[in-house]
Amino acid sequence: MRHIPFIKMHGCGNDYVYLDAVSDPSLLSLDLPALSRAVSPRHTGVGSDGLIVVAQAEKGVDAHVRMIMFNADGSQSATCGNGLRCVAKLAGDVLGLRTDPLRIQTGAGVAVVDRTFENGLVTHATVDMGTPMIELERIPALASKLRPTATPATVVLSVNGVDVEATLVSMGNPHAVVFVPQTRLIEGGAVMSDEECAALNARVGPMIERHEAFPQRTNMHIVRVHTKTHARLWSWERGSGPTLACGSGACAVLVAGVLTGRLEREAEIDLPGGRLTIRWDERDGRVRMHGPCVEVYRGVWPVG
């Protein structure tokens, strides 16, 4: 029996188990999907939204480290905004990488991260999440399974016989953004409370995640806009279900809000686990996300 060290960290409550495969490359030979399924359960495992492995960047890639991400069900994802901030923290706190900006290789390309150090430890990070994609084939989404609207990047999809309007954005992973006014057809009644939004997220999320329009499944977000610079979201992440935060989802929400005229290009996005500041720069078209990264504890996990 082998016991492998791990660090549990979170960004706005979006928590993962992190492995340092830079110091111990043999960790890459483990059955990582199975390990993610083992450590993620809240009652029988460590308790997390999945597993993230920090490794050396691949040969020829201009990056300091590489992030390999698995959801709670063992499926692999290209990137994670909250995870990137915590990878940047591990790189600083554990690996001693102090160079900023830090470059992290992901399945969606190389992410550039600037960090805030306090008493020698990384507490916050700003991640360049890249340029959003709204073309259906790049998300990916199947046009034949959707009905277009006059609003940019916004489509109608049928969910259990009910038409739901969603704005589709990829931030290297797919997102379907559903603003609360469009959910009234499902729920009926006036503006929905936090509890009603969370309940709707839990009911509709799994259906939209696996909707036939999304060949690689999708993340889904219920959003209530308060002002042009402030919104609140509830996330259903593919492979993990409801989470306290989704960084790439918050970026997708900001982009969707700008495209539909609901938000300015910089806004504070509240998630159940905390607040992120998102900016979509009009000059270079890139989305940048700022938020905290927190170490919860360190431990060991038995394998073999």
PEKA-V754857 format. One record per residue. N is the residue number from 1. RES is the residue in three letters. NEAR is the number of other C-alpha atoms within 8 Angstrom. D_FIRST is the distance of its C-alpha to the first C-alpha in Angstrom with 1 decimal. Layout:
n=N res=RES near=NEAR d_first=D_FIRST
n=N res=RES near=NEAR d_first=D_FIRST
//
This chain:
n=1 res=MET near=5 d_first=0.0
n=2 res=ARG near=6 d_first=3.8
n=3 res=HIS near=8 d_first=6.7
n=4 res=ILE near=8 d_first=9.9
n=5 res=PRO near=9 d_first=13.3
n=6 res=PHE near=12 d_first=15.9
n=7 res=ILE near=12 d_first=19.6
n=8 res=LYS near=12 d_first=21.4
n=9 res=MET near=14 d_first=25.1
n=10 res=HIS near=15 d_first=28.1
n=11 res=GLY near=15 d_first=31.6
n=12 res=CYS near=15 d_first=34.0
n=13 res=GLY near=11 d_first=31.4
n=14 res=ASN near=15 d_first=29.9
n=15 res=ASP near=12 d_first=26.2
n=16 res=TYR near=14 d_first=23.2
n=17 res=VAL near=15 d_first=19.7
n=18 res=TYR near=12 d_first=20.0
n=19 res=LEU near=12 d_first=17.6
n=20 res=ASP near=11 d_first=19.1
n=21 res=ALA near=13 d_first=18.8
n=22 res=VAL near=9 d_first=21.8
n=23 res=SER near=5 d_first=20.0
n=24 res=ASP near=7 d_first=16.9
n=25 res=PRO near=9 d_first=18.2
n=26 res=SER near=7 d_first=14.9
n=27 res=LEU near=9 d_first=14.2
n=28 res=LEU near=7 d_first=17.1
n=29 res=SER near=7 d_first=15.4
n=30 res=LEU near=7 d_first=13.1
n=31 res=ASP near=6 d_first=14.8
n=32 res=LEU near=10 d_first=16.5
n=33 res=PRO near=11 d_first=18.8
n=34 res=ALA near=8 d_first=16.2
n=35 res=LEU near=11 d_first=14.4
n=36 res=SER near=15 d_first=17.9
n=37 res=ARG near=12 d_first=18.5
n=38 res=ALA near=8 d_first=15.4
n=39 res=VAL near=14 d_first=16.2
n=40 res=SER near=16 d_first=19.9
n=41 res=PRO near=12 d_first=21.0
n=42 res=ARG near=8 d_first=22.9
n=43 res=HIS near=6 d_first=22.0
n=44 res=THR near=7 d_first=18.5
n=45 res=GLY near=9 d_first=17.0
n=46 res=VAL near=10 d_first=17.9
n=47 res=GLY near=10 d_first=21.3
n=48 res=SER near=14 d_first=22.8
n=49 res=ASP near=12 d_first=25.1
n=50 res=GLY near=18 d_first=22.5
n=51 res=LEU near=17 d_first=20.3
n=52 res=ILE near=13 d_first=21.9
n=53 res=VAL near=11 d_first=20.6
n=54 res=VAL near=14 d_first=22.8
n=55 res=ALA near=12 d_first=23.1
n=56 res=GLN near=9 d_first=25.8
n=57 res=ALA near=12 d_first=28.9
n=58 res=GLU near=6 d_first=29.6
n=59 res=LYS near=4 d_first=32.1
n=60 res=GLY near=4 d_first=35.6
n=61 res=VAL near=7 d_first=34.9
n=62 res=ASP near=7 d_first=36.6
n=63 res=ALA near=11 d_first=33.9
n=64 res=HIS near=10 d_first=31.9
n=65 res=VAL near=13 d_first=28.6
n=66 res=ARG near=13 d_first=27.5
n=67 res=MET near=15 d_first=26.3
n=68 res=ILE near=12 d_first=24.3
n=69 res=MET near=13 d_first=24.6
n=70 res=PHE near=15 d_first=23.2
n=71 res=ASN near=15 d_first=24.8
n=72 res=ALA near=15 d_first=23.2
n=73 res=ASP near=11 d_first=23.7
n=74 res=GLY near=14 d_first=21.9
n=75 res=SER near=9 d_first=25.3
n=76 res=GLN near=9 d_first=26.0
n=77 res=SER near=10 d_first=28.9
n=78 res=ALA near=11 d_first=31.0
n=79 res=THR near=14 d_first=31.4
n=80 res=CYS near=11 d_first=31.4
n=81 res=GLY near=12 d_first=33.9
n=82 res=ASN near=15 d_first=32.0
n=83 res=GLY near=14 d_first=28.8
n=84 res=LEU near=12 d_first=30.8
n=85 res=ARG near=17 d_first=32.0
n=86 res=CYS near=13 d_first=28.5
n=87 res=VAL near=10 d_first=27.5
n=88 res=ALA near=14 d_first=30.6
n=89 res=LYS near=13 d_first=29.5
n=90 res=LEU near=9 d_first=26.1
n=91 res=ALA near=11 d_first=28.0
n=92 res=GLY near=12 d_first=30.4
n=93 res=ASP near=11 d_first=28.4
n=94 res=VAL near=7 d_first=25.2
n=95 res=LEU near=7 d_first=26.3
n=96 res=GLY near=7 d_first=29.8
n=97 res=LEU near=7 d_first=31.7
n=98 res=ARG near=5 d_first=35.1
n=99 res=THR near=5 d_first=37.2
n=100 res=ASP near=7 d_first=38.9
n=101 res=PRO near=8 d_first=39.3
n=102 res=LEU near=11 d_first=35.6
n=103 res=ARG near=12 d_first=35.1
n=104 res=ILE near=16 d_first=32.1
n=105 res=GLN near=14 d_first=31.6
n=106 res=THR near=12 d_first=31.0
n=107 res=GLY near=10 d_first=31.5
n=108 res=ALA near=8 d_first=35.0
n=109 res=GLY near=6 d_first=35.9
n=110 res=VAL near=10 d_first=35.8
n=111 res=ALA near=12 d_first=36.1
n=112 res=VAL near=11 d_first=38.0
n=113 res=VAL near=15 d_first=37.1
n=114 res=ASP near=10 d_first=39.1
n=115 res=ARG near=12 d_first=37.4
n=116 res=THR near=8 d_first=38.7
n=117 res=PHE near=9 d_first=37.4
n=118 res=GLU near=7 d_first=38.0
n=119 res=ASN near=4 d_first=37.2
n=120 res=GLY near=6 d_first=35.2
n=121 res=LEU near=9 d_first=33.0
n=122 res=VAL near=14 d_first=33.4
n=123 res=THR near=12 d_first=34.8
n=124 res=HIS near=12 d_first=36.6
n=125 res=ALA near=15 d_first=36.8
n=126 res=THR near=12 d_first=39.4
n=127 res=VAL near=14 d_first=38.1
n=128 res=ASP near=11 d_first=40.4
n=129 res=MET near=14 d_first=39.4
n=130 res=GLY near=10 d_first=41.8
n=131 res=THR near=8 d_first=44.7
n=132 res=PRO near=13 d_first=44.5
n=133 res=MET near=10 d_first=45.3
n=134 res=ILE near=10 d_first=47.5
n=135 res=GLU near=8 d_first=48.4
n=136 res=LEU near=10 d_first=47.1
n=137 res=GLU near=7 d_first=45.9
n=138 res=ARG near=9 d_first=43.7
n=139 res=ILE near=14 d_first=42.1
n=140 res=PRO near=11 d_first=41.9
n=141 res=ALA near=10 d_first=44.1
n=142 res=LEU near=11 d_first=46.5
n=143 res=ALA near=8 d_first=50.1
n=144 res=SER near=6 d_first=51.1
n=145 res=LYS near=8 d_first=49.1
n=146 res=LEU near=11 d_first=50.5
n=147 res=ARG near=9 d_first=54.0
n=148 res=PRO near=7 d_first=55.1
n=149 res=THR near=8 d_first=56.9
n=150 res=ALA near=5 d_first=59.2
n=151 res=THR near=7 d_first=56.7
n=152 res=PRO near=8 d_first=54.6
n=153 res=ALA near=11 d_first=51.1
n=154 res=THR near=12 d_first=51.7
n=155 res=VAL near=12 d_first=51.5
n=156 res=VAL near=12 d_first=51.8
n=157 res=LEU near=11 d_first=49.2
n=158 res=SER near=9 d_first=49.6
n=159 res=VAL near=11 d_first=47.0
n=160 res=ASN near=4 d_first=47.7
n=161 res=GLY near=5 d_first=51.3
n=162 res=VAL near=8 d_first=51.7
n=163 res=ASP near=8 d_first=52.4
n=164 res=VAL near=11 d_first=50.1
n=165 res=GLU near=10 d_first=51.1
n=166 res=ALA near=12 d_first=48.2
n=167 res=THR near=12 d_first=48.2
n=168 res=LEU near=15 d_first=45.7
n=169 res=VAL near=16 d_first=44.1
n=170 res=SER near=13 d_first=41.3
n=171 res=MET near=15 d_first=39.6
n=172 res=GLY near=10 d_first=37.4
n=173 res=ASN near=12 d_first=36.1
n=174 res=PRO near=13 d_first=38.6
n=175 res=HIS near=15 d_first=40.1
n=176 res=ALA near=12 d_first=42.7
n=177 res=VAL near=15 d_first=44.6
n=178 res=VAL near=14 d_first=46.7
n=179 res=PHE near=11 d_first=49.2
n=180 res=VAL near=13 d_first=50.1
n=181 res=PRO near=6 d_first=53.8
n=182 res=GLN near=9 d_first=52.7
n=183 res=THR near=10 d_first=50.5
n=184 res=ARG near=11 d_first=53.6
n=185 res=LEU near=7 d_first=54.4
n=186 res=ILE near=6 d_first=51.1
n=187 res=GLU near=6 d_first=51.4
n=188 res=GLY near=6 d_first=55.1
n=189 res=GLY near=6 d_first=56.7
n=190 res=ALA near=5 d_first=56.8
n=191 res=VAL near=7 d_first=54.4
n=192 res=MET near=9 d_first=50.9
n=193 res=SER near=6 d_first=49.2
n=194 res=ASP near=6 d_first=45.7
n=195 res=GLU near=7 d_first=44.5
n=196 res=GLU near=8 d_first=46.2
n=197 res=CYS near=12 d_first=44.8
n=198 res=ALA near=9 d_first=41.3
n=199 res=ALA near=8 d_first=42.0
n=200 res=LEU near=10 d_first=43.5
n=201 res=ASN near=14 d_first=40.6
n=202 res=ALA near=11 d_first=38.3
n=203 res=ARG near=8 d_first=40.7
n=204 res=VAL near=9 d_first=41.9
n=205 res=GLY near=16 d_first=38.7
n=206 res=PRO near=10 d_first=36.9
n=207 res=MET near=9 d_first=40.2
n=208 res=ILE near=10 d_first=40.9
n=209 res=GLU near=14 d_first=37.4
n=210 res=ARG near=9 d_first=37.7
n=211 res=HIS near=9 d_first=41.5
n=212 res=GLU near=6 d_first=42.7
n=213 res=ALA near=10 d_first=44.2
n=214 res=PHE near=12 d_first=40.7
n=215 res=PRO near=8 d_first=39.1
n=216 res=GLN near=5 d_first=36.0
n=217 res=ARG near=10 d_first=36.2
n=218 res=THR near=14 d_first=37.2
n=219 res=ASN near=14 d_first=36.6
n=220 res=MET near=15 d_first=39.4
n=221 res=HIS near=16 d_first=41.1
n=222 res=ILE near=14 d_first=43.7
n=223 res=VAL near=13 d_first=46.0
n=224 res=ARG near=9 d_first=48.8
n=225 res=VAL near=12 d_first=51.0
n=226 res=HIS near=8 d_first=52.6
n=227 res=THR near=7 d_first=54.5
n=228 res=LYS near=10 d_first=54.7
n=229 res=THR near=10 d_first=52.2
n=230 res=HIS near=12 d_first=49.9
n=231 res=ALA near=14 d_first=47.9
n=232 res=ARG near=11 d_first=45.1
n=233 res=LEU near=13 d_first=42.5
n=234 res=TRP near=16 d_first=40.0
n=235 res=SER near=17 d_first=37.3
n=236 res=TRP near=16 d_first=35.6
n=237 res=GLU near=13 d_first=33.0
n=238 res=ARG near=11 d_first=32.2
n=239 res=GLY near=9 d_first=28.7
n=240 res=SER near=12 d_first=28.3
n=241 res=GLY near=11 d_first=31.4
n=242 res=PRO near=11 d_first=33.3
n=243 res=THR near=13 d_first=32.1
n=244 res=LEU near=12 d_first=33.6
n=245 res=ALA near=15 d_first=34.5
n=246 res=CYS near=14 d_first=34.7
n=247 res=GLY near=11 d_first=35.9
n=248 res=SER near=13 d_first=37.0
n=249 res=GLY near=12 d_first=38.5
n=250 res=ALA near=12 d_first=40.6
n=251 res=CYS near=14 d_first=41.8
n=252 res=ALA near=14 d_first=42.7
n=253 res=VAL near=11 d_first=44.6
n=254 res=LEU near=17 d_first=46.6
n=255 res=VAL near=12 d_first=47.5
n=256 res=ALA near=13 d_first=48.4
n=257 res=GLY near=11 d_first=50.5
n=258 res=VAL near=11 d_first=52.4
n=259 res=LEU near=10 d_first=53.1
n=260 res=THR near=9 d_first=54.4
n=261 res=GLY near=7 d_first=56.4
n=262 res=ARG near=9 d_first=54.5
n=263 res=LEU near=15 d_first=52.8
n=264 res=GLU near=11 d_first=53.8
n=265 res=ARG near=11 d_first=51.8
n=266 res=GLU near=11 d_first=50.0
n=267 res=ALA near=14 d_first=48.8
n=268 res=GLU near=11 d_first=46.5
n=269 res=ILE near=14 d_first=44.1
n=270 res=ASP near=12 d_first=42.8
n=271 res=LEU near=14 d_first=39.5
n=272 res=PRO near=10 d_first=38.1
n=273 res=GLY near=10 d_first=35.8
n=274 res=GLY near=9 d_first=38.3
n=275 res=ARG near=10 d_first=40.8
n=276 res=LEU near=13 d_first=40.8
n=277 res=THR near=11 d_first=43.8
n=278 res=ILE near=15 d_first=44.4
n=279 res=ARG near=11 d_first=47.1
n=280 res=TRP near=12 d_first=48.3
n=281 res=ASP near=10 d_first=50.3
n=282 res=GLU near=7 d_first=53.5
n=283 res=ARG near=4 d_first=54.0
n=284 res=ASP near=5 d_first=51.0
n=285 res=GLY near=10 d_first=49.7
n=286 res=ARG near=12 d_first=46.2
n=287 res=VAL near=14 d_first=44.4
n=288 res=ARG near=14 d_first=42.9
n=289 res=MET near=15 d_first=40.7
n=290 res=HIS near=11 d_first=40.4
n=291 res=GLY near=13 d_first=38.1
n=292 res=PRO near=10 d_first=35.5
n=293 res=CYS near=16 d_first=31.9
n=294 res=VAL near=9 d_first=29.9
n=295 res=GLU near=8 d_first=26.6
n=296 res=VAL near=8 d_first=25.4
n=297 res=TYR near=7 d_first=22.3
n=298 res=ARG near=8 d_first=19.1
n=299 res=GLY near=7 d_first=15.6
n=300 res=VAL near=8 d_first=11.9
n=301 res=TRP near=8 d_first=10.1
n=302 res=PRO near=8 d_first=6.5
n=303 res=VAL near=7 d_first=6.1
n=304 res=GLY near=4 d_first=5.2
//
